[in-house]
Amino acid sequence: MPDPQEQLFEDTAPIISVRNVRHSYKEGDGVKEVLHGINLDFYPGEIVIIMGPSGSGKSTLLKLIGAQLTIQEGDITIDGENLQGATPKKLMCLRRNLGFIFQSHHLLDSISVLQNVQLPLAFAEDATAESSRIEALEVLKTVGIADQSAKRPSQLSGGQRQRVAIARALIRKPGIVLADEPTASLDQKSGREIVEIIKKMAKELGVTVVLVTHDNRILDIADRIVSLVDGKLVSF
């Protein structure tokens, strides 16, 4: 049966296209294949949640899409650029145009919230200290935490730190945001606040969100849910 979401986007080119992707890791003296010929498209402005048990390959797939792992077999195309065989420089440029949200925030406590959000603009040729400060404050307003900009991350709650992480992911105005278990360490109230922000950025800013989660509480924000079991798509 055709996927209704793909029918909805039938006249739209996918922003991410995954074709025949296989991936293996060394395990002891052998090799374990964790992705078995994945074929999947993601479309502009949609929120896709990837679910599956531990070891199903969902985080590996997310890292491959984010150019954080080398493609072993198959093709991944992002906004018309094929990652297979791309030079390190090309991959670095592509990663700078993606937004990443992680479970553990990866914020630097030695600098302020504002400076953490400014960091992705450090290598932007057209950015100055003042322009990046203004942009960082603006995106912190978008996620509702601009009033905490002078604090260090350790002074914030878990939900507040995740808001900062989302702001940092948005600072370069990416078309794609990849989120790996963004609510796993949060209580129900904080987790709901975070996914509502993610939903808002997808629908108001046109960002494509690919989100890996075990959290059944947040499935309602998805336009589509993809299930991976033992490295194979079982429903999408």
MIFI-163650 format. One record per atom (N, C-alpha, C): residue in one letter; x, y, z. Coordinates in steps of 0.1 Angstrom, whole numbers, padded with zeros to 4 digits, always signed. Layout:
<pavos>
AXYZ
...
</pavos>
This chain:
<pavos>
M+0008-0012+0000
M+0000+0000+0000
M+0009+0013+0000
P+0006+0022-0009
P+0014+0034-0009
P+0014+0042+0004
D+0025+0048+0008
D+0026+0056+0020
D+0018+0068+0018
P+0007+0071+0027
P-0001+0083+0025
P+0007+0096+0025
Q+0018+0096+0034
Q+0026+0108+0034
Q+0034+0111+0021
E+0039+0100+0015
E+0046+0101+0002
E+0036+0106-0009
Q+0023+0101-0008
Q+0013+0106-0017
Q+0010+0121-0015
L+0010+0125-0003
L+0008+0140+0000
L+0019+0148-0006
F+0032+0143-0007
F+0043+0150-0012
F+0047+0146-0026
E+0037+0139-0034
E+0041+0133-0046
E+0046+0143-0057
D+0043+0155-0055
D+0048+0166-0065
D+0059+0173-0059
T+0065+0169-0048
T+0076+0176-0041
T+0088+0167-0040
A+0100+0172-0044
A+0112+0164-0043
A+0116+0162-0028
P+0120+0150-0024
P+0124+0149-0010
P+0137+0157-0007
I+0138+0162+0005
I+0150+0169+0009
I+0160+0160+0013
I+0156+0148+0018
I+0166+0137+0021
I+0161+0124+0015
S+0170+0118+0008
S+0167+0105+0001
S+0177+0094+0005
V+0172+0083+0010
V+0181+0072+0015
V+0178+0060+0006
R+0188+0055-0001
R+0186+0044-0010
R+0196+0033-0008
N+0190+0021-0005
N+0198+0008-0004
N+0209+0009+0006
V+0207+0016+0017
V+0218+0018+0027
V+0220+0006+0036
R+0232+0001+0036
R+0236-0009+0045
R+0247-0004+0054
H+0248-0009+0066
H+0259-0005+0075
H+0262-0016+0085
S+0275-0018+0087
S+0280-0028+0096
S+0290-0023+0105
Y+0291-0030+0117
Y+0301-0027+0127
Y+0309-0040+0130
K+0321-0038+0134
K+0329-0049+0138
K+0324-0053+0152
E+0322-0066+0154
E+0317-0072+0167
E+0325-0084+0170
G+0335-0082+0180
G+0344-0093+0183
G+0353-0097+0171
D+0353-0109+0167
D+0360-0113+0155
D+0352-0113+0142
G+0340-0109+0143
G+0331-0108+0132
G+0326-0095+0128
V+0316-0094+0120
V+0309-0082+0116
V+0294-0083+0117
K+0288-0073+0123
K+0274-0073+0125
K+0267-0062+0116
E+0258-0066+0107
E+0251-0056+0099
E+0240-0050+0107
V+0239-0037+0108
V+0229-0031+0116
V+0218-0024+0108
L+0221-0021+0095
L+0211-0016+0086
L+0211-0025+0073
H+0199-0029+0069
H+0198-0039+0059
H+0190-0033+0047
G+0197-0025+0039
G+0191-0020+0026
G+0179-0010+0028
I+0182+0000+0036
I+0171+0010+0039
I+0168+0019+0027
N+0155+0021+0024
N+0151+0030+0014
N+0140+0039+0021
L+0142+0052+0021
L+0134+0061+0028
L+0135+0075+0023
D+0124+0083+0022
D+0125+0097+0018
D+0119+0106+0029
F+0124+0118+0030
F+0120+0128+0040
F+0117+0140+0032
Y+0106+0147+0035
Y+0101+0158+0027
Y+0102+0172+0035
P+0103+0183+0028
P+0105+0196+0034
P+0093+0199+0044
G+0097+0203+0056
G+0087+0207+0066
G+0080+0197+0074
E+0083+0184+0071
E+0077+0173+0079
E+0085+0169+0091
I+0078+0164+0101
I+0084+0158+0113
I+0083+0143+0112
V+0094+0136+0111
V+0094+0121+0110
V+0101+0116+0123
I+0094+0107+0130
I+0099+0101+0142
I+0104+0087+0138
I+0116+0084+0141
I+0121+0070+0139
I+0121+0063+0153
M+0114+0052+0153
M+0113+0044+0166
M+0119+0030+0163
G+0122+0023+0175
G+0127+0010+0174
G+0134+0006+0187
P+0135-0007+0190
P+0142-0011+0202
P+0157-0007+0201
S+0164-0008+0212
S+0178-0006+0213
S+0185-0016+0203
G+0195-0010+0196
G+0202-0019+0186
G+0195-0021+0173
S+0184-0014+0171
S+0177-0015+0158
S+0183-0008+0146
G+0192+0001+0149
G+0199+0009+0139
G+0194+0023+0137
K+0185+0027+0145
K+0179+0041+0143
K+0189+0052+0145
S+0198+0051+0155
S+0208+0062+0157
S+0218+0061+0147
T+0222+0049+0142
T+0231+0047+0131
T+0226+0054+0119
L+0213+0052+0115
L+0207+0059+0104
L+0208+0074+0105
L+0205+0079+0117
L+0205+0093+0119
L+0219+0099+0117
K+0229+0092+0122
K+0243+0096+0121
K+0248+0096+0106
L+0243+0086+0099
L+0246+0086+0084
L+0240+0097+0077
I+0227+0101+0080
I+0221+0112+0074
I+0228+0125+0078
G+0233+0126+0090
G+0240+0138+0094
G+0255+0138+0091
A+0259+0129+0082
A+0273+0128+0077
A+0283+0127+0089
Q+0279+0120+0099
Q+0288+0117+0111
Q+0294+0104+0110
L+0289+0095+0101
L+0294+0082+0098
L+0296+0081+0083
T+0306+0074+0079
T+0309+0072+0064
T+0299+0062+0059
I+0293+0065+0047
I+0284+0055+0041
I+0292+0043+0035
Q+0289+0031+0039
Q+0296+0020+0034
Q+0290+0014+0022
E+0277+0014+0021
E+0270+0009+0009
E+0256+0016+0008
G+0253+0020-0005
G+0241+0028-0007
G+0243+0043-0009
D+0233+0050-0010
D+0234+0064-0013
D+0224+0072-0003
I+0229+0084+0001
I+0221+0093+0008
I+0223+0107+0002
T+0212+0112-0003
T+0212+0126-0009
T+0205+0136+0000
I+0211+0147+0002
I+0206+0157+0010
I+0205+0170+0002
D+0193+0175+0000
D+0191+0187-0008
D+0199+0187-0021
G+0199+0175-0028
G+0205+0173-0040
G+0220+0170-0040
E+0226+0169-0028
E+0240+0165-0027
E+0241+0151-0022
N+0249+0143-0030
N+0251+0129-0026
N+0262+0128-0016
L+0260+0122-0005
L+0270+0120+0005
L+0281+0110+0002
Q+0276+0100-0006
Q+0285+0089-0010
Q+0297+0094-0018
G+0309+0092-0013
G+0321+0096-0020
G+0324+0111-0018
A+0316+0119-0011
A+0319+0133-0009
A+0332+0135-0002
T+0339+0146-0005
T+0352+0149+0001
T+0349+0154+0016
P+0360+0152+0024
P+0358+0157+0038
P+0354+0172+0039
K+0359+0180+0030
K+0355+0194+0030
K+0340+0196+0027
K+0335+0188+0017
K+0321+0189+0013
K+0312+0184+0025
L+0317+0173+0031
L+0309+0168+0043
L+0309+0178+0054
M+0320+0185+0057
M+0320+0195+0067
M+0311+0207+0064
C+0311+0211+0052
C+0302+0222+0048
C+0287+0218+0049
L+0284+0205+0046
L+0271+0200+0047
L+0266+0200+0062
R+0275+0195+0070
R+0272+0194+0085
R+0269+0207+0091
R+0276+0217+0086
R+0274+0231+0091
R+0260+0236+0088
N+0254+0230+0078
N+0240+0235+0073
N+0229+0226+0079
L+0233+0217+0088
L+0223+0209+0095
L+0223+0213+0109
G+0211+0211+0116
G+0210+0214+0130
G+0210+0201+0137
F+0217+0200+0149
F+0217+0188+0156
F+0213+0190+0171
I+0204+0182+0176
I+0199+0182+0189
I+0202+0169+0196
F+0209+0169+0207
F+0213+0156+0213
F+0207+0155+0227
Q+0206+0142+0232
Q+0200+0140+0245
Q+0208+0147+0256
S+0221+0147+0255
S+0230+0152+0265
S+0234+0167+0263
H+0227+0174+0254
H+0229+0188+0252
H+0242+0192+0246
H+0254+0187+0251
H+0267+0191+0246
H+0269+0206+0247
L+0265+0212+0258
L+0268+0226+0260
L+0281+0228+0268
L+0287+0239+0266
L+0300+0242+0273
L+0297+0251+0285
D+0300+0246+0297
D+0297+0253+0309
D+0307+0264+0312
S+0318+0265+0305
S+0328+0275+0307
S+0324+0289+0301
I+0313+0288+0292
I+0308+0301+0286
I+0293+0302+0288
S+0288+0314+0285
S+0274+0317+0288
S+0265+0310+0278
V+0252+0310+0281
V+0242+0304+0273
V+0242+0311+0259
L+0243+0325+0259
L+0244+0332+0247
L+0256+0328+0238
Q+0268+0326+0245
Q+0280+0323+0237
Q+0279+0308+0232
N+0272+0299+0239
N+0270+0286+0234
N+0262+0286+0221
V+0252+0295+0221
V+0243+0295+0209
V+0251+0302+0197
Q+0260+0311+0200
Q+0268+0318+0190
Q+0278+0309+0183
L+0282+0298+0190
L+0293+0290+0185
L+0292+0286+0171
P+0281+0281+0166
P+0280+0276+0152
P+0283+0287+0142
L+0283+0300+0146
L+0286+0311+0137
L+0300+0315+0137
A+0308+0308+0145
A+0322+0312+0146
A+0330+0311+0133
F+0326+0302+0124
F+0333+0301+0111
F+0325+0306+0100
A+0314+0313+0103
A+0306+0319+0092
A+0313+0332+0087
E+0316+0333+0074
E+0324+0344+0069
E+0317+0357+0070
D+0304+0357+0070
D+0297+0370+0070
D+0292+0374+0084
A+0296+0366+0095
A+0292+0369+0108
A+0303+0377+0116
T+0298+0387+0124
T+0307+0394+0133
T+0302+0391+0147
A+0310+0395+0157
A+0307+0393+0171
A+0293+0399+0174
E+0291+0411+0169
E+0278+0418+0172
E+0266+0411+0164
S+0268+0408+0151
S+0257+0402+0144
S+0254+0388+0149
S+0264+0381+0154
S+0261+0367+0159
S+0254+0368+0173
R+0257+0379+0180
R+0251+0381+0193
R+0236+0384+0191
I+0233+0393+0181
I+0219+0397+0179
I+0211+0384+0174
E+0217+0376+0165
E+0211+0364+0160
E+0208+0354+0171
A+0218+0353+0180
A+0217+0343+0191
A+0206+0348+0200
L+0205+0360+0203
L+0194+0365+0212
L+0180+0363+0205
E+0180+0365+0192
E+0167+0363+0185
E+0162+0349+0186
V+0172+0339+0184
V+0168+0325+0184
V+0165+0321+0198
L+0171+0326+0208
L+0168+0323+0222
L+0154+0328+0225
K+0150+0339+0219
K+0136+0344+0221
K+0126+0334+0215
T+0130+0329+0203
T+0121+0319+0196
T+0118+0307+0205
V+0128+0302+0213
V+0126+0291+0222
V+0123+0295+0236
G+0120+0308+0238
G+0115+0313+0251
G+0125+0313+0262
I+0137+0315+0260
I+0147+0315+0271
I+0157+0326+0270
A+0154+0337+0263
A+0163+0348+0261
A+0167+0354+0275
D+0158+0354+0284
D+0161+0360+0297
D+0171+0352+0305
Q+0176+0341+0300
Q+0186+0333+0307
Q+0200+0334+0300
S+0201+0343+0290
S+0212+0343+0281
S+0226+0345+0288
A+0226+0352+0299
A+0238+0355+0306
A+0243+0344+0315
K+0234+0335+0318
K+0238+0324+0328
K+0247+0313+0321
R+0253+0305+0329
R+0260+0293+0325
R+0250+0281+0324
P+0253+0272+0315
P+0244+0261+0314
P+0241+0253+0327
S+0251+0252+0335
S+0249+0245+0348
S+0239+0252+0357
Q+0236+0264+0355
Q+0226+0271+0363
Q+0212+0269+0358
L+0210+0262+0347
L+0197+0260+0341
L+0191+0246+0345
S+0178+0244+0343
S+0172+0231+0345
S+0175+0223+0332
G+0172+0210+0333
G+0174+0201+0321
G+0165+0206+0309
G+0153+0210+0311
G+0145+0215+0300
G+0150+0228+0295
Q+0155+0237+0303
Q+0161+0249+0298
Q+0173+0247+0290
R+0182+0237+0294
R+0194+0234+0287
R+0190+0229+0273
Q+0179+0221+0272
Q+0175+0215+0259
Q+0170+0226+0250
R+0164+0236+0256
R+0159+0248+0248
R+0171+0255+0242
V+0182+0256+0250
V+0194+0262+0245
V+0200+0254+0234
A+0200+0241+0235
A+0205+0232+0225
A+0197+0234+0212
I+0184+0236+0213
I+0175+0238+0201
I+0179+0251+0195
A+0181+0261+0203
A+0185+0275+0198
A+0198+0274+0190
R+0207+0266+0196
R+0220+0265+0189
R+0218+0257+0176
A+0209+0247+0175
A+0206+0240+0163
A+0200+0249+0152
L+0193+0259+0157
L+0186+0268+0147
L+0194+0280+0143
I+0205+0283+0149
I+0212+0296+0147
I+0216+0298+0132
R+0220+0287+0125
R+0224+0288+0111
R+0212+0287+0102
K+0200+0287+0107
K+0188+0286+0099
K+0188+0274+0090
P+0190+0262+0095
P+0191+0250+0087
P+0177+0246+0082
G+0177+0239+0071
G+0165+0233+0065
G+0162+0220+0071
I+0172+0214+0078
I+0170+0200+0084
I+0176+0201+0098
V+0168+0195+0107
V+0173+0193+0121
V+0172+0178+0125
L+0183+0173+0130
L+0183+0159+0134
L+0184+0158+0149
A+0174+0151+0155
A+0173+0151+0170
A+0174+0136+0174
D+0184+0134+0184
D+0186+0121+0189
D+0181+0120+0204
E+0170+0114+0206
E+0164+0113+0220
E+0164+0126+0227
P+0158+0136+0221
P+0158+0150+0228
P+0151+0151+0241
T+0142+0142+0244
T+0134+0142+0256
T+0137+0131+0266
A+0147+0123+0263
A+0150+0111+0271
A+0153+0114+0286
S+0160+0125+0288
S+0164+0129+0302
S+0155+0139+0309
L+0143+0141+0303
L+0135+0152+0308
L+0122+0146+0314
D+0116+0153+0324
D+0103+0149+0329
D+0092+0151+0319
Q+0080+0147+0322
Q+0069+0148+0312
Q+0066+0162+0308
K+0066+0171+0318
K+0063+0185+0315
K+0073+0192+0306
S+0086+0190+0310
S+0097+0196+0302
S+0098+0189+0288
G+0096+0176+0288
G+0096+0169+0275
G+0085+0174+0265
R+0073+0177+0271
R+0063+0182+0262
R+0066+0196+0257
E+0072+0204+0266
E+0075+0218+0262
E+0085+0217+0250
I+0095+0208+0251
I+0105+0207+0241
I+0100+0203+0228
V+0091+0192+0228
V+0085+0188+0215
V+0076+0198+0209
E+0069+0206+0217
E+0061+0217+0212
E+0069+0227+0204
I+0081+0230+0210
I+0091+0239+0203
I+0095+0233+0190
I+0099+0220+0190
I+0103+0213+0178
I+0092+0214+0167
K+0080+0211+0172
K+0068+0212+0163
K+0066+0226+0157
K+0068+0236+0165
K+0067+0250+0161
K+0077+0253+0150
M+0090+0249+0152
M+0100+0253+0143
M+0098+0245+0129
A+0092+0233+0130
A+0089+0226+0117
A+0078+0233+0110
K+0068+0237+0117
K+0056+0242+0110
K+0057+0257+0106
E+0064+0265+0115
E+0065+0279+0112
E+0077+0283+0104
L+0088+0275+0106
L+0100+0278+0099
L+0103+0269+0087
G+0094+0259+0085
G+0096+0250+0074
G+0108+0240+0075
V+0112+0238+0087
V+0123+0229+0090
V+0119+0214+0089
T+0126+0206+0082
T+0124+0191+0083
T+0131+0186+0095
V+0123+0178+0103
V+0128+0173+0115
V+0128+0157+0114
V+0140+0151+0117
V+0141+0137+0118
V+0145+0134+0132
L+0136+0127+0140
L+0138+0126+0154
L+0138+0111+0158
V+0148+0107+0165
V+0149+0094+0170
V+0145+0094+0185
T+0136+0085+0188
T+0131+0085+0202
T+0126+0071+0207
H+0126+0069+0220
H+0119+0058+0226
H+0107+0063+0233
D+0104+0076+0233
D+0094+0082+0241
D+0081+0082+0235
N+0072+0073+0239
N+0059+0072+0233
N+0050+0084+0236
R+0054+0093+0246
R+0046+0104+0249
R+0046+0115+0239
I+0055+0115+0229
I+0057+0126+0220
I+0053+0122+0206
L+0048+0110+0204
L+0045+0106+0190
L+0034+0114+0183
D+0026+0121+0190
D+0015+0129+0184
D+0020+0141+0176
I+0033+0145+0177
I+0038+0156+0169
I+0042+0152+0155
A+0043+0139+0153
A+0049+0134+0141
A+0039+0135+0129
D+0044+0138+0117
D+0036+0136+0105
D+0037+0122+0100
R+0048+0115+0104
R+0050+0102+0100
R+0059+0095+0110
I+0056+0082+0113
I+0064+0074+0122
I+0070+0063+0114
V+0083+0061+0116
V+0091+0051+0109
V+0096+0041+0120
S+0093+0028+0118
S+0098+0018+0127
S+0109+0010+0122
L+0120+0008+0129
L+0131+0000+0126
L+0132-0012+0136
V+0133-0024+0131
V+0135-0035+0139
V+0146-0044+0132
D+0157-0046+0140
D+0168-0054+0135
D+0173-0049+0122
G+0174-0035+0121
G+0179-0029+0109
G+0171-0029+0097
K+0158-0032+0098
K+0149-0032+0087
K+0137-0024+0090
L+0132-0017+0079
L+0119-0010+0081
L+0108-0020+0082
V+0099-0018+0092
V+0088-0027+0094
V+0075-0019+0091
S+0075-0006+0092
S+0063+0002+0089
S+0068+0016+0086
F+0061+0023+0077
F+0064+0037+0074
F+0053+0043+0066
</pavos>
